[in-house]
């Protein structure tokens, strides 16, 4: 990783615009088809014929307070009894989905996100988990394949108790993810998320005692009052706690979409682009020096963590939870705004609680899309670029994209090579794309060359900046 010199600053100006994160392709703004329950259930039937293991995602949207940086679909309430009706409803959706999936297929990956899943009492978490066990083929810790599957849950250190952690471990969760963002007190005050280093340290200690195999920290750069020195201290504290994984996200300040950002975050306190780049470079240098592997884009993992192993074995995948360890699993989403990705069919649940609770139109979609063959082909290309930093293509099918890659070659972000064939006709030859170490910073931009839908003139309204 080179220093934040003039050349890198110029690259940032050139490529630092808004582009998708490619947790799906096509991306969610393109899902404009009318919902078809028949088509959705047909996709599940097709998935059953494939017979592969699959992923589950549960969205638990409740939080006690608003974090001012947050762009998640959440419901703010200090009244914990609000969860009762929601639990009843997701149990009904669990039954609806579970009845349609072949019981021989296994849940190889599961994630509970939010919101704050530990907003729920441990007894409520256990109630939901036991209901999942009735309707899905969940793996147990006693299974010999336990080490190879991943059941994760997002936790908030401010509301997570030792009882929560012990319950989660006993049930079968083996990975925790917690939002740290920054340990700097001034930044925490500005984003309305105050949590001490000591509280996080205790969570990590109890998690180790409870035998969780992996702990993930989420950090965000670009937040109020951050500078190189303050974030250096946060990096040192993170390294001291030694999580197995670290995700380092760029703060997306989009006040036109999130009014609370405009109301509570003073733009004058945000670090400039140069400072953000310096922070990112410092983090990459610090974490890799400590033995973490830079998975790509914004993820780091210990060499013995399953994420690193998936990267080495070319099993890395991207879905709506970011980089994951099991390539190609269909994803079934349950809960408010949850997304399912099944055999090229995308469905996002309703965003309003009243509509999600609607018995007359149960589990209807907010957004829906059925991919065609070209979508699926381009999805594979984008996945290979984002996850493996390498792909091979037929020149004849991607002549336009081939020409658009020239600037990335000149800037040292990719290496492009023709693959020898027995045919002297250039139009039938293949070429390979290899993303360089520097190019990993701009891998979203490289992948976007193959995005048939992307309209660059409107991208700044829909997506976050690449750095």
N, C-alpha and C positions, 0 to 999 in steps of 0.2 A: 504494500500500500504506500503510494507516494505521498509526500507532504501536500498540504493545501496550498499549492503554488499557483502561479498564474494560469498554467495550462489546465489544471483541474478546475479552477474557477471558470475558465472559458467553457469547459465541457459542461459544467453545471448550468451555465447560462443557455447553452445550446440544447441540452437534454433534460433540464430540471423542471420541465413543465408537467402538467397533470396527465397521468396515464393510469389505466386500470391496474389493480394488484393481481388480476387474473386468478382469483380463487374459483372462477368458473369461466367457461367460454361457451356461448356468448355471455357477456356480462349482464348483470341484472337489469340495467336500463333498456335492454333489448327484449325483455320478456313481456311482450304485449299481446300475446294470443289470449282469446277467451278461454276460461277454464273448462276443461272437459274431464269430468269424473271418470268417464269410461276410458279415456286415453291414459289417465293417470294409473288406473287399476290395471290396464293392459300393460303398461310399463313394468308394473310389479310382477305380473305374470311372466313377462319376458325375462325379467331379472331372476325369477325362480328357475326358469329353464337353463339359465347360465349356471345356477347352482353354487355360485361363489359366496364366500363369507362377505359380510357387509358392515357398514358403520351406522351408528345411531347418534343423533344429536337431540338433546332436550334443552329447550330454552325456558329459563326461569327468570322472568323479567324484573323482579322486585329489588329495589335498593332503598335504604333508609334515607339517603341524601343524594343530591345531584353533584357528580364530579364535573367540573366545568369544561374539561377537555373531551368528555365522553361523547361518542357519536353512536352508541349502541341503542337498540330499541328497549327502553326501560320504563318502569312505572315507579315513581317515587312515593313511598308511604312509610310511616313509622308504625302503622297498624298492622301487626303481623297476622292478624286474623284474616286479612285480605287473601291470604294464600289458600284458605280452605276451599273456596269456590274454584280456584284455579287448579288445585290438585284434582278435584273431582273431574274437571274437564279434560286435563291431560291424560287421566286414567282412561277416559272414554276414547281418546284418540289413540292411546297405546293399544287398546282392544281393537280398534278399527284397522290400524296398520298391522298389528301382530297376527290377526286372523288371516291376512292375505299373503304373509310370507311363509315359505316352506319351513317347517319346524326343523328340518335337517340342517339348514344353514345356520352358521354361527355368527354371533356379534363379535367380530375380531377387534373392533374399535368403537369406543363410546366416549362422548364428551357431553358434560353438562355445563352450559354457559349461561350468561345473563347480560345484564342484571347481576345479582349476587345469589347463587344457589344456596349459600350458607345463611341467607336471610331466613330460610326454612329451619325449623327446629329439627334436631337429629331424628326424632320420631317420624316427622313428615318425610324426611329424606328416605328413611327406611321403608315407609309405606309405599312410596313411589318405586323404589328399587325392587321391592318384593313383587309389585304388580308387573314390572318389566320382566322379572323372572318367570312369571306365569305365562307370558305371551310371547317372549323371545327366548332364543337359545343362548343365554348368557353363560360365559365361562366362569369357572370358580377357581379360587387360589389353589385348590387341591389338584386341578387339572395340570397335566404335564406340559401343556401348551401355554400355561399362564404367562411365562416369561415373554411369549411372542405376541401377546395382545396388549392393548393399551386402553384402559378405562380412566379417563381424566375428568377433573372437575375444577372449575374456577372457584377460588375462595377469596374473600376479603379479610385480611388480617384483623380489621377493626371489629368484625362481628363473628369471627370464627373461634370457637372454643375448643378445648382439649376433647370434650365429649364429641364435638363434630368430627374431629380428626380420627378418633378411635372408632367411631361408627363407620366412617367412610372406608377406613382400612378393613374393618371386619366384613363389610358388605362385599368388597372386591375391587374398589378403586385402587389403582397402583401409581397414579401420577396426579400431582397437584400443580395448579397454575395460579399465581397470585400477581396482582397488579402492584408493582412498587412505584413505577413512574420516576420518582426522584426522592432521595432522602433529605434533600435540602429543605429546611423548615419554611423558608420564605416562599419557595416554589409551592410547597404543600398548601400553605395558607391561600395562595393565589388561585389554586385549582380546587380548593375545598375538599382536600383529601389528606387529613393529618393522621399519620401513623408513624410511630417512632421506630427507630432501628431495633430497639430492644424488643418491641412487640413482634416484629418480623423474625428476629433471631429466635424467639421462643417458639413461634410457629414452626420454623425449620427444625428446631431441636425435637419437638414432639413428633413431627412428621418422620424424622429419622427413626425415632424410637418405635413408631407405629409401622415401620417397614415399608414406607412408600419407596418405590424404586427410582422415581424421578420427580424432581421439583423444578418448576419453571418460574422465572421472574420475567415480567413484562416491564420494560423501561420505555420512556418516551423522551425524545430530545426535541427542542423547539418550544418548550414550555416557558411561562413567565419567569423572569429573573435568572434563567440559566446562563452560565458562562462556562468557559473551559475549566476554571478552577473549581467551581461548585460541583460540576458534573464529574470532575476527576475524583473528588471525594466520594461521590455516590458509587462510582466504578470500584474504588478501593473497598468500600463497604460491601458491595455485591460480591466481589471476589473473596472476601473474608467469609461470607456465608456459603459460598461454593455451591450454587444451584447446578443441577445437571444441564439445564437449558436456559438460554437467555434470548428473549425477543426484544429487539431495539427498534421501536417504531418512530416514524417521523410524525410529529403532531400536525394534524389537519385542522387548520383554523379556517372554518367556513361559516362565518356568522350569518350569512344569508340563509343558510339551511338550519342553523342551530342558534336561535335568538339568545339563549342563555350565554353563549360565548361572547356575543356583542355586549350583553348587559354586564357581565362579570369580569371579562378578561380585557385588560388594558393593552391594546396592541403596542403601545410604546414600551412595554416591559418584555416583549418577545425578542429573542435573540435574532440578529440578522442572518442572512444566508451564509455568510463567511463563517460566523461563529458556529452555526449549526453543522457545517461541513467539518470544521475543526473538532467539534464534539464527537461526531460520528467516526472520524478517523482515529481519534484518541481511543474510543471504545473498541474499535476493531483491533488496533495495535495492542491494547491492554489485555483484551480477552484472549487473543491468539497467543500472546506471550505467556499467558497463564495456562495454556494447554487446550483451550477451547478451539474447536474447528469452526471456521466460518462457513456455515452451510450455504449461505447465499442470501442476497437481498437484505435480510435483517435478522437472521437466526444464527445462534451459536449453540454448540453442544459439546459435551465431554466426549472423547473418543469412544468410550465404552457405552455411551447412551444409545438407545435404539434409533434415535434420529440420525446420529452419525453413521451407524451401521446401515441404515436404509439408504443414506446418501452414497456410501461406498458401494453398496450392492445394486445401485440403480433401482431401488424400490421406493424412492422418495416420491411424494405426491403432494398436490395442493388441492385443498378444498376450502370451505368457508371458515375453517379453523386455522388456516395458513398452511405451513408445511406439516405433513403428517407422514407416518411410517409405513402405511400399507397402500401400495399402488393399485389404483383402479377399482377400489371398493365402491359399490353403490351406497349412497347416503340417504337415510330416512330421517327426516326432521319432524320433531314433535313439539308442539307448543306455539305460542304467539310468535309470529314472524319467522318461525323456523323454516328452513329450506331443505327440500328433498332434491337429490340429483340421482336419477334412476335411468340408466340406459339412454342417456341423452335427453331425457325429459326433466324439466325443472319446474318445481312448484314451491312458491312461497306462501305460507299461511297468512291469514289476515293480520293486520297491524293494530287494529283497534280491539280492545278487550271485549266490547259489546258485540262486535261482529264475530269474534272467535267463539263466543259463548252461544251464538245463534243456533238454536236447535232446528229451525226450519231449513237452514242451508248449512248442514254440519261440515266443518273442515273444508270449506270452500277456499279458493286461492285468491290472494292479493295480486299475485303475478304468476304467469304460466308460460311455458315455452317448450316446443318439441323441436329438437335439433334435426337437421337433414344431414345427408352424408357428407356434404362439404363442411358443415359445422363441426362434425365429429373428427374429420381429418385435420382441420385447423386446430381444434382443441388439443389433439395429440402433439402437433408441432409445438404449440405454445407450452404445453406441459414439459416437453423434452428440453426446451430452452430454459424454462424457469427452474426445473428440478435437476436436470442432468447437465445443463450448460453445453449441450451438444445435440445436433440433429442432422439427419441426412435427407436430402430432398431431390426430386426430379426437376432438372432445370426447365424442362418443357412446360411443366405445370406451374412454375413459380418464377417465370422470367421477370415479371414486374417487381416482385419482392427482391429478386437477385440484384436488380439495379438499385433498389432503395437501400441495400445494405452497404453500398460503397462508402458512405460517410462514416459508418461504424468501423470499417476496415481502416480508413485513413486515420481515425482517432485512436486506434489501438484497442478497441473494445471487443472486436471479434477477429478470428482468423477464418478465412473462407478458402476452401480448397476444392478443386475439381477432383472427382473420383474417377479413376481410369476405367474405361469400358473397352470392349472390343469393337465398338462402332466409332468410326471417325466423324460421324455427324454430331456436332456439338449439341444440337437440340435434344438429343436423347441421353446426354450425359447427366450424371448426378453430381451434386456438390454437398459439402458438409460445412456446418457452422459450428465453431468452437468459441464459446464466450471466454474471454481472458479474465484474469484476476481483477483488473481495472473495470472490465465490462460488467462484472457482477453488480457493481454499483448502479448500473443503468440497464439491468436485465429486463426490466419492465418495458423500457423503450424499445429494446431489440425485439422482444416478443410482439410488441404492438404492430410491427411491420406486417405480421400475418393476421391481424385483426381486420376482418372484412367489414365490420360494422363501425369501427371507430371513426368518429367525425371530429377531427382535431380542433375545429373551430369552436366546438361546444365542450371539449373535454374538461376545461377548467371549471365548469359548472358541476361536473359529475364525479370527478375523481381527485385523489390527493396527488401532491407533487411527488416525483420519484425520489427526491432527496430534499 
